[in-house]
Amino acid sequence: MRARLLTSIAMLATSAMLTFASAAEKPAATVEPGQCAGTDMLAEAATQNPTLHQRVMSQAANIKNADGLLWKVEKEGRPASYLFGTVHLTDKRVNDLSPEVMKAIKSSKQVALEVSDLSETAIASVIAQSAPLVMYTDGRRLDGLISPEEYETVKSVMGRTGLPGDLAAMFKPWIVTMILSVSDCEREKVQKGERVLDMKIAEIGKKAGLDVVGLETIPAQIESLASVPEQQQIDMLRASLKFADRTDDMMETLVQLYLKRKIAAALPFQIAMAREAGIGDEAFAGFQQKLIVERNQKMHAVAEPLLEKGGLFVAIGALHLPGDDGFVEILRRNGYTVTKVE
């Protein structure tokens, strides 16, 4: 699940770097069109591990602004803007935007996403220019940093994406974790042209004649991911490998938290599952600082001049919204009235 905060980067980086060979066949499952088969692991924990469930939900309940996805942003003398939390998935349940969200988009003058262009061409171009951030170029190898058993799992997963397994040793831990976070089912859907929620919002905005801009660049996102201390990257990879056979379940858990407006439980849940795998909480310190706190400040710096004009619809990953360092509180500290819509 998030390092699954940037699932879209994982999917699209995978599509750019790899050849998207057909995923391994899986048993048929009864699911609604537009979604992958998966089990809500947090709901599962409520009966199988109630202590874990209670701890996660208690932590989430203490996080500010944790129960809203759409927020109205106002300051006297300018049109209202909106802040919307997304999840970077193709799931139809997520992509069916509410009337309130549609109304907010169409009443705006401009749409701001994390990144405005996540096409395969754009991702591939950046990856090609960012080799030292993605791959080892100093003689080290991933198979020398994790156990043989863990590396065999990495090779197996990489093989299902179409990449020769032995090449997995060249990739840095963060990019492998990103690739592991995307299930075979979701990868197939992207291959067939289905759009993640952020890209759907971009399309809606463009059809309405709105300007669509990015608050970040793809290189900046990659630099943030790569800047997490290496030992923490390794520990997060090890935690992901413990649940490598439950990627669809992890993604379903994220979807359910999003639909139930309990997205703030996503990170506490990820940390709790890492504990179950023997990985300490400190593994996520760099992730939280680099991927959430620092990026929130940088995105706000770009968004602020646009917000000053009013009429802006900001759509960023939902985990960027809650908490003391979240986007909602940053806007309030900068003189905006921010009110939950839904």
BALOBA-1460 file (C-alpha; in Angstrom, 3 decimals):
// residues 342
<rec num="1" residu="m" x="0.000" y="0.000" z="0.000"/>
<rec num="2" residu="r" x="1.600" y="2.985" z="-0.563"/>
<rec num="3" residu="a" x="4.880" y="3.343" z="-0.680"/>
<rec num="4" residu="r" x="1.584" y="2.837" z="-2.465"/>
<rec num="5" residu="l" x="1.070" y="6.599" z="-2.085"/>
<rec num="6" residu="l" x="2.643" y="6.769" z="-5.659"/>
<rec num="7" residu="t" x="1.086" y="3.746" z="-7.256"/>
<rec num="8" residu="s" x="0.670" y="5.629" z="-10.510"/>
<rec num="9" residu="i" x="4.419" y="6.204" z="-10.667"/>
<rec num="10" residu="a" x="4.939" y="2.498" z="-10.108"/>
<rec num="11" residu="m" x="2.564" y="1.480" z="-12.864"/>
<rec num="12" residu="l" x="3.777" y="3.959" z="-15.394"/>
<rec num="13" residu="a" x="7.443" y="3.563" z="-14.556"/>
<rec num="14" residu="t" x="6.946" y="-0.142" z="-15.031"/>
<rec num="15" residu="s" x="5.259" y="0.403" z="-18.385"/>
<rec num="16" residu="a" x="8.061" y="2.667" z="-19.542"/>
<rec num="17" residu="m" x="10.962" y="0.475" z="-18.414"/>
<rec num="18" residu="l" x="9.511" y="-2.905" z="-19.188"/>
<rec num="19" residu="t" x="7.800" y="-4.540" z="-22.135"/>
<rec num="20" residu="f" x="4.579" y="-5.464" z="-20.377"/>
<rec num="21" residu="a" x="4.647" y="-9.124" z="-21.283"/>
<rec num="22" residu="s" x="1.410" y="-10.923" z="-20.488"/>
<rec num="23" residu="a" x="0.993" y="-11.479" z="-16.763"/>
<rec num="24" residu="a" x="0.889" y="-15.018" z="-15.406"/>
<rec num="25" residu="e" x="-2.540" y="-16.578" z="-15.611"/>
<rec num="26" residu="k" x="-4.560" y="-16.400" z="-12.421"/>
<rec num="27" residu="p" x="-7.599" y="-18.340" z="-11.258"/>
<rec num="28" residu="a" x="-10.864" y="-16.758" z="-12.342"/>
<rec num="29" residu="a" x="-12.545" y="-14.620" z="-9.723"/>
<rec num="30" residu="t" x="-16.011" y="-13.147" z="-9.491"/>
<rec num="31" residu="v" x="-15.559" y="-9.382" z="-9.507"/>
<rec num="32" residu="e" x="-17.405" y="-6.420" z="-10.911"/>
<rec num="33" residu="p" x="-16.199" y="-5.054" z="-14.253"/>
<rec num="34" residu="g" x="-13.520" y="-2.423" z="-13.779"/>
<rec num="35" residu="q" x="-11.996" y="-3.806" z="-10.598"/>
<rec num="36" residu="c" x="-9.434" y="-6.425" z="-9.595"/>
<rec num="37" residu="a" x="-10.121" y="-9.305" z="-7.219"/>
<rec num="38" residu="g" x="-8.894" y="-8.629" z="-3.718"/>
<rec num="39" residu="t" x="-9.643" y="-8.944" z="-0.004"/>
<rec num="40" residu="d" x="-9.816" y="-5.977" z="2.364"/>
<rec num="41" residu="m" x="-6.960" y="-6.853" z="4.703"/>
<rec num="42" residu="l" x="-7.970" y="-4.316" z="7.338"/>
<rec num="43" residu="a" x="-11.470" y="-5.776" z="7.538"/>
<rec num="44" residu="e" x="-9.838" y="-9.200" z="7.703"/>
<rec num="45" residu="a" x="-7.689" y="-7.999" z="10.614"/>
<rec num="46" residu="a" x="-10.809" y="-6.877" z="12.502"/>
<rec num="47" residu="t" x="-11.648" y="-10.550" z="13.071"/>
<rec num="48" residu="q" x="-8.249" y="-12.234" z="12.824"/>
<rec num="49" residu="n" x="-6.111" y="-9.650" z="14.608"/>
<rec num="50" residu="p" x="-8.402" y="-7.213" z="16.458"/>
<rec num="51" residu="t" x="-5.499" y="-5.671" z="18.391"/>
<rec num="52" residu="l" x="-3.802" y="-4.618" z="15.170"/>
<rec num="53" residu="h" x="-7.090" y="-3.333" z="13.751"/>
<rec num="54" residu="q" x="-7.836" y="-1.297" z="16.854"/>
<rec num="55" residu="r" x="-4.342" y="0.188" z="16.923"/>
<rec num="56" residu="v" x="-4.523" y="1.251" z="13.271"/>
<rec num="57" residu="m" x="-7.972" y="2.819" z="13.539"/>
<rec num="58" residu="s" x="-7.086" y="4.558" z="16.813"/>
<rec num="59" residu="q" x="-4.008" y="6.124" z="15.235"/>
<rec num="60" residu="a" x="-5.998" y="7.211" z="12.190"/>
<rec num="61" residu="a" x="-8.708" y="8.782" z="14.366"/>
<rec num="62" residu="n" x="-6.121" y="11.124" z="15.888"/>
<rec num="63" residu="i" x="-4.986" y="12.517" z="12.529"/>
<rec num="64" residu="k" x="-6.376" y="15.944" z="11.594"/>
<rec num="65" residu="n" x="-8.625" y="16.299" z="8.538"/>
<rec num="66" residu="a" x="-8.705" y="12.544" z="8.044"/>
<rec num="67" residu="d" x="-12.324" y="12.129" z="6.955"/>
<rec num="68" residu="g" x="-12.599" y="14.301" z="3.851"/>
<rec num="69" residu="l" x="-11.579" y="14.014" z="0.215"/>
<rec num="70" residu="l" x="-13.127" y="17.172" z="-1.264"/>
<rec num="71" residu="w" x="-12.461" y="20.519" z="0.395"/>
<rec num="72" residu="k" x="-13.559" y="24.048" z="-0.515"/>
<rec num="73" residu="v" x="-10.729" y="26.589" z="-0.326"/>
<rec num="74" residu="e" x="-11.716" y="30.220" z="0.132"/>
<rec num="75" residu="k" x="-10.119" y="33.596" z="0.669"/>
<rec num="76" residu="e" x="-11.916" y="36.913" z="0.510"/>
<rec num="77" residu="g" x="-11.925" y="38.675" z="-2.826"/>
<rec num="78" residu="r" x="-11.408" y="35.722" z="-5.148"/>
<rec num="79" residu="p" x="-13.405" y="32.771" z="-6.525"/>
<rec num="80" residu="a" x="-13.434" y="29.586" z="-4.466"/>
<rec num="81" residu="s" x="-10.932" y="26.844" z="-5.220"/>
<rec num="82" residu="y" x="-11.140" y="23.125" z="-4.377"/>
<rec num="83" residu="l" x="-8.760" y="20.505" z="-3.029"/>
<rec num="84" residu="f" x="-9.446" y="16.869" z="-3.886"/>
<rec num="85" residu="g" x="-7.615" y="13.752" z="-2.720"/>
<rec num="86" residu="t" x="-7.092" y="11.039" z="-5.316"/>
<rec num="87" residu="v" x="-5.880" y="7.469" z="-5.309"/>
<rec num="88" residu="h" x="-3.680" y="6.540" z="-8.248"/>
<rec num="89" residu="l" x="-5.670" y="3.528" z="-9.481"/>
<rec num="90" residu="t" x="-7.910" y="2.581" z="-12.406"/>
<rec num="91" residu="d" x="-10.618" y="0.973" z="-10.234"/>
<rec num="92" residu="k" x="-14.084" y="1.931" z="-11.495"/>
<rec num="93" residu="r" x="-15.355" y="2.462" z="-7.947"/>
<rec num="94" residu="v" x="-12.713" y="5.146" z="-7.487"/>
<rec num="95" residu="n" x="-13.096" y="6.655" z="-10.951"/>
<rec num="96" residu="d" x="-16.861" y="7.192" z="-10.626"/>
<rec num="97" residu="l" x="-16.641" y="10.764" z="-9.388"/>
<rec num="98" residu="s" x="-19.455" y="12.140" z="-7.245"/>
<rec num="99" residu="p" x="-21.723" y="14.956" z="-8.477"/>
<rec num="100" residu="e" x="-20.044" y="17.299" z="-5.980"/>
<rec num="101" residu="v" x="-16.591" y="16.578" z="-7.397"/>
<rec num="102" residu="m" x="-17.812" y="16.987" z="-10.982"/>
<rec num="103" residu="k" x="-19.475" y="20.265" z="-10.048"/>
<rec num="104" residu="a" x="-16.267" y="21.503" z="-8.414"/>
<rec num="105" residu="i" x="-14.172" y="20.670" z="-11.489"/>
<rec num="106" residu="k" x="-16.565" y="22.330" z="-13.908"/>
<rec num="107" residu="s" x="-16.870" y="25.463" z="-11.758"/>
<rec num="108" residu="s" x="-13.090" y="25.924" z="-11.796"/>
<rec num="109" residu="k" x="-10.862" y="27.759" z="-14.248"/>
<rec num="110" residu="q" x="-7.804" y="25.563" z="-13.941"/>
<rec num="111" residu="v" x="-6.873" y="22.022" z="-12.816"/>
<rec num="112" residu="a" x="-3.624" y="21.290" z="-10.973"/>
<rec num="113" residu="l" x="-2.380" y="17.692" z="-10.649"/>
<rec num="114" residu="e" x="0.768" y="16.346" z="-9.053"/>
<rec num="115" residu="v" x="2.161" y="15.835" z="-12.570"/>
<rec num="116" residu="s" x="0.338" y="16.961" z="-15.688"/>
<rec num="117" residu="d" x="1.881" y="14.416" z="-18.082"/>
<rec num="118" residu="l" x="2.230" y="10.791" z="-16.992"/>
<rec num="119" residu="s" x="2.349" y="9.372" z="-20.505"/>
<rec num="120" residu="e" x="4.622" y="6.429" z="-21.186"/>
<rec num="121" residu="t" x="6.714" y="8.656" z="-23.456"/>
<rec num="122" residu="a" x="7.260" y="11.223" z="-20.703"/>
<rec num="123" residu="i" x="8.082" y="8.587" z="-18.072"/>
<rec num="124" residu="a" x="10.442" y="6.698" z="-20.399"/>
<rec num="125" residu="s" x="12.306" y="9.900" z="-21.259"/>
<rec num="126" residu="v" x="12.862" y="10.759" z="-17.602"/>
<rec num="127" residu="i" x="13.846" y="7.213" z="-16.613"/>
<rec num="128" residu="a" x="16.433" y="7.209" z="-19.395"/>
<rec num="129" residu="q" x="17.925" y="10.424" z="-18.002"/>
<rec num="130" residu="s" x="17.743" y="9.306" z="-14.362"/>
<rec num="131" residu="a" x="19.607" y="5.992" z="-14.468"/>
<rec num="132" residu="p" x="21.748" y="6.647" z="-11.336"/>
<rec num="133" residu="l" x="18.585" y="7.253" z="-9.290"/>
<rec num="134" residu="v" x="16.875" y="4.094" z="-10.535"/>
<rec num="135" residu="m" x="19.713" y="1.638" z="-11.063"/>
<rec num="136" residu="y" x="23.035" y="0.865" z="-9.406"/>
<rec num="137" residu="t" x="25.962" y="2.251" z="-11.380"/>
<rec num="138" residu="d" x="28.685" y="1.808" z="-8.743"/>
<rec num="139" residu="g" x="29.140" y="-1.965" z="-8.862"/>
<rec num="140" residu="r" x="26.678" y="-2.781" z="-6.097"/>
<rec num="141" residu="r" x="23.723" y="-5.093" z="-6.737"/>
<rec num="142" residu="l" x="20.341" y="-5.593" z="-5.110"/>
<rec num="143" residu="d" x="21.004" y="-9.317" z="-4.625"/>
<rec num="144" residu="g" x="23.881" y="-8.355" z="-2.340"/>
<rec num="145" residu="l" x="21.608" y="-6.289" z="-0.088"/>
<rec num="146" residu="i" x="18.776" y="-8.733" z="0.581"/>
<rec num="147" residu="s" x="18.612" y="-12.455" z="1.303"/>
<rec num="148" residu="p" x="18.683" y="-15.070" z="-1.495"/>
<rec num="149" residu="e" x="15.078" y="-15.982" z="-0.671"/>
<rec num="150" residu="e" x="13.964" y="-12.349" z="-0.891"/>
<rec num="151" residu="y" x="15.803" y="-11.880" z="-4.160"/>
<rec num="152" residu="e" x="14.121" y="-14.948" z="-5.661"/>
<rec num="153" residu="t" x="10.754" y="-13.313" z="-4.919"/>
<rec num="154" residu="v" x="11.941" y="-10.097" z="-6.573"/>
<rec num="155" residu="k" x="12.996" y="-12.034" z="-9.686"/>
<rec num="156" residu="s" x="9.665" y="-13.834" z="-9.815"/>
<rec num="157" residu="v" x="7.647" y="-10.626" z="-9.659"/>
<rec num="158" residu="m" x="9.905" y="-8.840" z="-12.130"/>
<rec num="159" residu="g" x="9.621" y="-11.779" z="-14.483"/>
<rec num="160" residu="r" x="5.841" y="-11.354" z="-14.614"/>
<rec num="161" residu="t" x="6.313" y="-7.801" z="-15.886"/>
<rec num="162" residu="g" x="8.391" y="-9.014" z="-18.824"/>
<rec num="163" residu="l" x="11.803" y="-8.090" z="-17.426"/>
<rec num="164" residu="p" x="14.476" y="-10.831" z="-17.412"/>
<rec num="165" residu="g" x="14.717" y="-11.792" z="-13.743"/>
<rec num="166" residu="d" x="18.490" y="-11.478" z="-13.505"/>
<rec num="167" residu="l" x="18.313" y="-7.783" z="-14.424"/>
<rec num="168" residu="a" x="16.418" y="-7.136" z="-11.196"/>
<rec num="169" residu="a" x="19.772" y="-6.980" z="-9.391"/>
<rec num="170" residu="m" x="20.511" y="-3.692" z="-11.116"/>
<rec num="171" residu="f" x="17.485" y="-1.843" z="-9.721"/>
<rec num="172" residu="k" x="17.567" y="0.167" z="-6.500"/>
<rec num="173" residu="p" x="15.231" y="-0.926" z="-3.681"/>
<rec num="174" residu="w" x="12.741" y="1.953" z="-4.018"/>
<rec num="175" residu="i" x="11.867" y="1.230" z="-7.651"/>
<rec num="176" residu="v" x="11.470" y="-2.498" z="-6.930"/>
<rec num="177" residu="t" x="9.078" y="-1.639" z="-4.073"/>
<rec num="178" residu="m" x="7.098" y="0.564" z="-6.475"/>
<rec num="179" residu="i" x="6.841" y="-2.223" z="-9.032"/>
<rec num="180" residu="l" x="5.865" y="-4.742" z="-6.340"/>
<rec num="181" residu="s" x="3.032" y="-2.434" z="-5.254"/>
<rec num="182" residu="v" x="1.181" y="-2.876" z="-8.552"/>
<rec num="183" residu="s" x="-0.720" y="-6.112" z="-9.031"/>
<rec num="184" residu="d" x="-0.681" y="-8.099" z="-12.264"/>
<rec num="185" residu="c" x="-4.352" y="-7.246" z="-12.705"/>
<rec num="186" residu="e" x="-3.816" y="-3.482" z="-12.386"/>
<rec num="187" residu="r" x="-0.809" y="-3.645" z="-14.709"/>
<rec num="188" residu="e" x="-2.927" y="-5.397" z="-17.345"/>
<rec num="189" residu="k" x="-5.610" y="-2.718" z="-17.069"/>
<rec num="190" residu="v" x="-3.063" y="0.050" z="-17.632"/>
<rec num="191" residu="q" x="-1.663" y="-1.890" z="-20.580"/>
<rec num="192" residu="k" x="-5.148" y="-1.933" z="-22.095"/>
<rec num="193" residu="g" x="-5.365" y="1.835" z="-21.839"/>
<rec num="194" residu="e" x="-7.411" y="2.313" z="-18.677"/>
<rec num="195" residu="r" x="-6.664" y="5.551" z="-16.841"/>
<rec num="196" residu="v" x="-5.853" y="6.155" z="-13.204"/>
<rec num="197" residu="l" x="-8.093" y="8.652" z="-11.430"/>
<rec num="198" residu="d" x="-5.691" y="11.576" z="-11.808"/>
<rec num="199" residu="m" x="-5.576" y="11.152" z="-15.571"/>
<rec num="200" residu="k" x="-9.362" y="10.913" z="-15.728"/>
<rec num="201" residu="i" x="-9.593" y="14.259" z="-13.931"/>
<rec num="202" residu="a" x="-7.120" y="15.721" z="-16.430"/>
<rec num="203" residu="e" x="-9.282" y="14.502" z="-19.307"/>
<rec num="204" residu="i" x="-12.445" y="15.937" z="-17.742"/>
<rec num="205" residu="g" x="-10.706" y="19.265" z="-17.264"/>
<rec num="206" residu="k" x="-9.423" y="19.408" z="-20.825"/>
<rec num="207" residu="k" x="-12.832" y="18.517" z="-22.255"/>
<rec num="208" residu="a" x="-14.290" y="21.391" z="-20.237"/>
<rec num="209" residu="g" x="-11.704" y="23.733" z="-21.765"/>
<rec num="210" residu="l" x="-9.705" y="24.125" z="-18.557"/>
<rec num="211" residu="d" x="-5.944" y="24.570" z="-18.401"/>
<rec num="212" residu="v" x="-4.301" y="21.510" z="-16.765"/>
<rec num="213" residu="v" x="-0.985" y="22.063" z="-15.002"/>
<rec num="214" residu="g" x="1.382" y="20.069" z="-12.799"/>
<rec num="215" residu="l" x="2.614" y="20.978" z="-9.320"/>
<rec num="216" residu="e" x="5.666" y="18.759" z="-9.730"/>
<rec num="217" residu="t" x="7.806" y="17.276" z="-12.464"/>
<rec num="218" residu="i" x="8.461" y="13.574" z="-12.962"/>
<rec num="219" residu="p" x="12.204" y="14.075" z="-12.230"/>
<rec num="220" residu="a" x="11.308" y="15.767" z="-8.942"/>
<rec num="221" residu="q" x="9.127" y="12.804" z="-7.923"/>
<rec num="222" residu="i" x="11.866" y="10.338" z="-8.797"/>
<rec num="223" residu="e" x="14.432" y="12.387" z="-6.870"/>
<rec num="224" residu="s" x="12.147" y="12.359" z="-3.808"/>
<rec num="225" residu="l" x="11.728" y="8.590" z="-3.980"/>
<rec num="226" residu="a" x="15.431" y="8.012" z="-4.484"/>
<rec num="227" residu="s" x="16.369" y="10.347" z="-1.617"/>
<rec num="228" residu="v" x="14.917" y="8.050" z="1.063"/>
<rec num="229" residu="p" x="17.930" y="6.637" z="2.984"/>
<rec num="230" residu="e" x="19.036" y="3.356" z="1.443"/>
<rec num="231" residu="q" x="18.623" y="1.235" z="4.577"/>
<rec num="232" residu="q" x="15.036" y="2.447" z="4.872"/>
<rec num="233" residu="q" x="14.520" y="1.616" z="1.186"/>
<rec num="234" residu="i" x="15.781" y="-1.908" z="1.870"/>
<rec num="235" residu="d" x="13.588" y="-2.327" z="4.941"/>
<rec num="236" residu="m" x="10.491" y="-1.130" z="3.062"/>
<rec num="237" residu="l" x="11.303" y="-3.539" z="0.242"/>
<rec num="238" residu="r" x="11.607" y="-6.396" z="2.726"/>
<rec num="239" residu="a" x="8.229" y="-5.486" z="4.225"/>
<rec num="240" residu="s" x="6.662" y="-5.471" z="0.740"/>
<rec num="241" residu="l" x="8.198" y="-8.828" z="-0.092"/>
<rec num="242" residu="k" x="6.475" y="-10.409" z="2.930"/>
<rec num="243" residu="f" x="3.154" y="-9.676" z="1.245"/>
<rec num="244" residu="a" x="4.207" y="-10.036" z="-2.401"/>
<rec num="245" residu="d" x="1.491" y="-12.644" z="-2.929"/>
<rec num="246" residu="r" x="-1.222" y="-10.291" z="-1.631"/>
<rec num="247" residu="t" x="-0.800" y="-7.262" z="-3.878"/>
<rec num="248" residu="d" x="-4.423" y="-7.346" z="-5.040"/>
<rec num="249" residu="d" x="-5.467" y="-7.515" z="-1.381"/>
<rec num="250" residu="m" x="-3.275" y="-4.543" z="-0.507"/>
<rec num="251" residu="m" x="-4.791" y="-2.539" z="-3.353"/>
<rec num="252" residu="e" x="-8.337" y="-3.530" z="-2.346"/>
<rec num="253" residu="t" x="-7.581" y="-2.407" z="1.206"/>
<rec num="254" residu="l" x="-6.518" y="0.991" z="-0.119"/>
<rec num="255" residu="v" x="-9.647" y="1.256" z="-2.259"/>
<rec num="256" residu="q" x="-11.902" y="0.441" z="0.690"/>
<rec num="257" residu="l" x="-10.193" y="3.018" z="2.915"/>
<rec num="258" residu="y" x="-10.621" y="5.579" z="0.158"/>
<rec num="259" residu="l" x="-14.293" y="4.797" z="-0.446"/>
<rec num="260" residu="k" x="-15.024" y="4.869" z="3.298"/>
<rec num="261" residu="r" x="-13.206" y="8.206" z="3.716"/>
<rec num="262" residu="k" x="-10.718" y="6.582" z="6.113"/>
<rec num="263" residu="i" x="-7.658" y="7.082" z="3.941"/>
<rec num="264" residu="a" x="-5.596" y="8.354" z="6.893"/>
<rec num="265" residu="a" x="-5.487" y="4.746" z="8.140"/>
<rec num="266" residu="a" x="-3.451" y="3.705" z="5.088"/>
<rec num="267" residu="l" x="-0.029" y="4.581" z="6.454"/>
<rec num="268" residu="p" x="-0.661" y="3.280" z="10.008"/>
<rec num="269" residu="f" x="-1.876" y="0.050" z="8.408"/>
<rec num="270" residu="q" x="1.239" y="-0.226" z="6.250"/>
<rec num="271" residu="i" x="3.444" y="0.342" z="9.284"/>
<rec num="272" residu="a" x="1.463" y="-2.225" z="11.299"/>
<rec num="273" residu="m" x="1.859" y="-4.827" z="8.557"/>
<rec num="274" residu="a" x="5.587" y="-4.102" z="8.402"/>
<rec num="275" residu="r" x="5.763" y="-4.764" z="12.148"/>
<rec num="276" residu="e" x="4.114" y="-8.117" z="11.541"/>
<rec num="277" residu="a" x="6.934" y="-8.797" z="9.061"/>
<rec num="278" residu="g" x="9.569" y="-7.831" z="11.647"/>
<rec num="279" residu="i" x="10.336" y="-4.389" z="10.189"/>
<rec num="280" residu="g" x="10.514" y="-1.469" z="12.634"/>
<rec num="281" residu="d" x="8.613" y="1.803" z="12.353"/>
<rec num="282" residu="e" x="11.824" y="3.702" z="11.648"/>
<rec num="283" residu="a" x="11.825" y="2.204" z="8.142"/>
<rec num="284" residu="f" x="9.077" y="4.662" z="7.236"/>
<rec num="285" residu="a" x="10.621" y="7.829" z="8.694"/>
<rec num="286" residu="g" x="12.387" y="8.864" z="5.498"/>
<rec num="287" residu="f" x="9.377" y="7.930" z="3.416"/>
<rec num="288" residu="q" x="7.081" y="10.191" z="5.431"/>
<rec num="289" residu="q" x="9.550" y="13.075" z="5.433"/>
<rec num="290" residu="k" x="10.607" y="12.912" z="1.784"/>
<rec num="291" residu="l" x="7.416" y="11.707" z="0.125"/>
<rec num="292" residu="i" x="4.810" y="13.571" z="2.169"/>
<rec num="293" residu="v" x="6.110" y="16.439" z="4.307"/>
<rec num="294" residu="e" x="8.700" y="17.872" z="1.920"/>
<rec num="295" residu="r" x="6.637" y="17.301" z="-1.211"/>
<rec num="296" residu="n" x="3.617" y="19.000" z="0.380"/>
<rec num="297" residu="q" x="5.697" y="22.119" z="0.951"/>
<rec num="298" residu="k" x="7.076" y="22.073" z="-2.583"/>
<rec num="299" residu="m" x="3.673" y="21.495" z="-4.198"/>
<rec num="300" residu="h" x="2.115" y="24.249" z="-2.112"/>
<rec num="301" residu="a" x="4.814" y="26.690" z="-3.222"/>
<rec num="302" residu="v" x="3.812" y="26.049" z="-6.841"/>
<rec num="303" residu="a" x="0.072" y="26.044" z="-6.121"/>
<rec num="304" residu="e" x="0.023" y="29.255" z="-4.063"/>
<rec num="305" residu="p" x="0.197" y="31.746" z="-6.983"/>
<rec num="306" residu="l" x="-2.585" y="29.817" z="-8.706"/>
<rec num="307" residu="l" x="-4.709" y="29.720" z="-5.552"/>
<rec num="308" residu="e" x="-4.269" y="33.481" z="-5.172"/>
<rec num="309" residu="k" x="-6.187" y="33.930" z="-8.425"/>
<rec num="310" residu="g" x="-8.959" y="31.557" z="-7.270"/>
<rec num="311" residu="g" x="-10.906" y="29.050" z="-9.335"/>
<rec num="312" residu="l" x="-8.304" y="26.286" z="-9.002"/>
<rec num="313" residu="f" x="-9.136" y="22.572" z="-8.684"/>
<rec num="314" residu="v" x="-6.188" y="20.829" z="-7.004"/>
<rec num="315" residu="a" x="-6.157" y="17.015" z="-7.296"/>
<rec num="316" residu="i" x="-3.315" y="15.260" z="-5.449"/>
<rec num="317" residu="g" x="-2.863" y="11.927" z="-3.683"/>
<rec num="318" residu="a" x="-5.267" y="11.644" z="-0.742"/>
<rec num="319" residu="l" x="-2.484" y="10.953" z="1.754"/>
<rec num="320" residu="h" x="-1.162" y="14.456" z="1.109"/>
<rec num="321" residu="l" x="-4.288" y="16.021" z="2.653"/>
<rec num="322" residu="p" x="-4.523" y="14.962" z="6.349"/>
<rec num="323" residu="g" x="-2.291" y="15.653" z="9.322"/>
<rec num="324" residu="d" x="-0.450" y="18.646" z="10.773"/>
<rec num="325" residu="d" x="1.810" y="18.726" z="7.720"/>
<rec num="326" residu="g" x="-1.016" y="17.945" z="5.292"/>
<rec num="327" residu="f" x="-2.236" y="20.196" z="2.511"/>
<rec num="328" residu="v" x="-5.403" y="21.216" z="4.362"/>
<rec num="329" residu="e" x="-3.457" y="22.576" z="7.332"/>
<rec num="330" residu="i" x="-0.843" y="24.211" z="5.095"/>
<rec num="331" residu="l" x="-3.606" y="26.147" z="3.326"/>
<rec num="332" residu="r" x="-5.161" y="27.203" z="6.615"/>
<rec num="333" residu="r" x="-1.801" y="28.438" z="7.890"/>
<rec num="334" residu="n" x="-1.576" y="30.540" z="4.742"/>
<rec num="335" residu="g" x="-4.809" y="32.378" z="5.380"/>
<rec num="336" residu="y" x="-7.365" y="30.226" z="3.549"/>
<rec num="337" residu="t" x="-10.665" y="28.998" z="4.936"/>
<rec num="338" residu="v" x="-10.789" y="25.299" z="4.133"/>
<rec num="339" residu="t" x="-14.126" y="23.524" z="4.595"/>
<rec num="340" residu="k" x="-14.915" y="19.847" z="4.023"/>
<rec num="341" residu="v" x="-17.460" y="19.222" z="1.244"/>
<rec num="342" residu="e" x="-17.384" y="15.419" z="1.314"/>
